């Protein structure tokens, strides 16, 4: 359980998340993920990183139970830690010195959108869904990254409604490289990673820096701006009210990622 790194092929590093039951990462998990991605990118033998996950889905965002336990004692440490940890992990993927391929299965929600939205390429299984249920969870954020996956008006509709988009829909918008059966996800992700890793390593690093340099949106500043509104929602009390309502609904036995 946690974050692990492997070398499944020459020039490729696989960073894998495993936080049962739904890959909702605790504060430390986000920092561990950031450290693992950065370390992989710094390794001169690595030319491409595959970001993947074990379990039911790719990522369900932050660990709300950890946040609620802290809030129950009047603390804000977990909220601050989660915001900083997410920012660190998202930035690590974006600024990774080599290209990052996200291998997405099942649900990709909340913080998961921040990860894949900052990745260089996405391979998804046919059962993959993408969305930001933030308004249902008493939070805001990662619209910066959803806007990198779908057009502006669709991003807004998905954000306001907390609905999800399928892998096939994102493929139609050009943000998902390939949609494959779940049993073929790892192999297809590795196939793309190997093709990228076959290029000159020094030139790949230059290409990554060049592409980041011409990005029209500063994703770091944009996300930090969004986070300010998450803090406002918490200070006003509305975040706790919405999270508590979500917790009661989840406790009634409804299927949650």
N, C-alpha and C positions, 0 to 999 in steps of 0.2 A: 504494500500500500504506500502511496506517496508519488513522488516523481522519480523516474528512472531514466538512465541514458544507456543506449546500446549502440553498437557499430555493426549493423546488419549487412553492410556491403562496403566496398572500397569507396572512400570519399563521402560516405553518407552516415550521419548520426541520427538515431531515432530517439526523440524525447517523448516519454509516455506518461500520461496522467492516470492515476488509479486511486480514486477516493470514493469507495463505496458509501452509500448505495447508488448515488446519482452523479458523482463527480461534481458536487458543489464544494468548492475549495475553501478551506479555512484560511485565515490570514496568512499563517506560515506557509501554506501550500502555494499561494501566489508568489511569495518571495522565493520559495524553492524552485518553482517553475522558471522564474526570471533568471535565477542563477544558472540553472541547467542549460537554458537556451543560450545565454551569453557565453558560457563555458564552451559549448559546442561550436559556436561561431568563431571563438578565438582559437580553436584548435587548428593548426596549419594543415592537418591531414584531412579536415572536413571541408567539403565543397557544397554540401546541401544538407539541410536539417529537415527531417520529417517529424511533424508534431501530431501525435496520435493519443488515443485514450483506450483504456480497458472498460469493460462493463456495459451498462445499458445505453449510455449515450456519451457523446464527446465532452460536453461540459454544461452544467446547469447553473453556472454563475457562482455567486458567493454563498457561503454557508449561513443561511438566515437563522438557523437555530443558535449558532454561536453568537450572532449579533443580538438575538432576542435575550439570550441569557445575560449578556453584558448590559443590555438596556434595562433589564429588570432590576439591576442593582444601581441604576442611575448613571452608569458609565457610558462613555463614548469611545473608549479605546479600540474596540473591535471595528466600529464604523470607520474611524480614522485609519486603522490598520488595513481594513479591506479596501478602502479607497486608494491608499498609497500602494498597497500590494498589487491591486489590479493595474494601476498606472505603471508600475515597474514591469509587470509581466507583458502588458501590451507593448510597452516601449522596447522591451527586450526582443520581442518578435520582429517589430518594425526595424529596429536598428541592428539586428543580427547581421554579422559581417558577411554571411552567405545567404542565399535564398532559402526561404522556409516554405515547405509544402505542408499544408494542413490536411490530414486524413480524417474526415468527419463522418461519424455514423450516429444514428439515432438523433437525439435532441442536441442542438447547439443554441444555448439560450444565455441571455445576459452577458456575463463575462466571456462566455464562449464566442460571442459575436466580436468582442474586442480582440480576441486572439486571431480568429480567422480573417477579420477585416483588415488586420495588419500583416497577414501572411502574404507571401508572394504568389502562391497558387493554392487552389483548393481542389481536392478530389473528394467526392462525397458518395456515400452509399445511397441506394434507392430509398431507404427509409429515413434519410436525414431530413430534419426540419430546422429552420433558422428563425430566430425571433428575439424580441426584447420585451419580456413581460414585466418591465420595470414598473409601469404604472399600477400593475396589480400587486406589486411587492413593496410599495411605498418608497420607490427609488426613482432615480433618473440616471441617464448616462449611456454611453456607447452608441448614441445616434451617429456620432462621428464615424464609427466603424461600419454601422449598417449602411450609411450613405455611400460607402465604398463598394457595397455589394448589390444595391438596387438603385433605380432612379429616385430622384428627390421626392416626388409625390407619393410613390409607393412606400418609400421609407417613412414618410409622415403618417400615412394610413396605417402601416404596420405598427408604428410606435404608439399612436393614439389608441389603437384597438387591442394591443398586445397579441395580435394574431401572428402566426408563423407563415413562412414561405417554404415551399418544398425545394429539394435539391434540383428537381427538374425545372422549376421556375427560375432559380438562380442560374442554372445552366443556360436557359433561354436569354437571360440578361447578360450573359458572358462572364459572370464572376466565378462560376464553377467550371473547372477544366474538363472533368469527366464525371458522369454519374454511372455507377457500376453496382452490381449485386454486392451485398454486404460481404459475402465470402471472398470477393475479389478486391476489396478495398485496399488492404495492405499491399498486395502484389502490384496493383495499378499505381498506388502512391510511390512505391519503390521504383517502378519502371520510370516514372517521371523524374524522380530524384536521381536515378542513375544517369539519365540523359543529361540532366543539368550538371551533375558531378563529372561528366566526361569532358567538360570544358576546362580550360586553364584556370587553376585556382586563383591566381593573382588577378587575372582579368575578370573573373566572376565577382571578386570583392570590389573591384573598381566599378563594375556594372551596377552592383547593388547600391553603392554610394551615389552613383550618378542618377539612378532612377529615384532614389529618395530625395535627392537634391532638386529634382524638377517637379516633385509632387505639388499640386496646386493648393493643398491644405496642409497646414502644420498640425499633424494629428496629435502631437503632445499637448500643444497649447489648447487646441479645440476640446480635447477630452477633459483637461483640467478645468476649463470654463464650465463644461457641463456638470462636473462634480460639485461646483459651488452651489448649484441648485439642489443637489442631493442633500448637502448639509443644511440648506435652508428648510427643506422639507422635514428633516429630522428635528431641527430646533423649534419649528412651529408645532410639532406634535402630530402632524398629519401622517408622517411616515410610520410611526408606531401604530396609529389607528388602522392604517391600511394593512400593515404586516400582521397585526393581530387578527384582522378579519380573514386574511389569507390563511393564517395558521388554523383558525377554526374550521374553515372550509376543507383544508387538507386533512384535518383530523377526523372529518366525517367519512373518510374512506375513499375519497375521489382519487383517481389515478393521477399521480403527479410524477414528473420526470425526476 
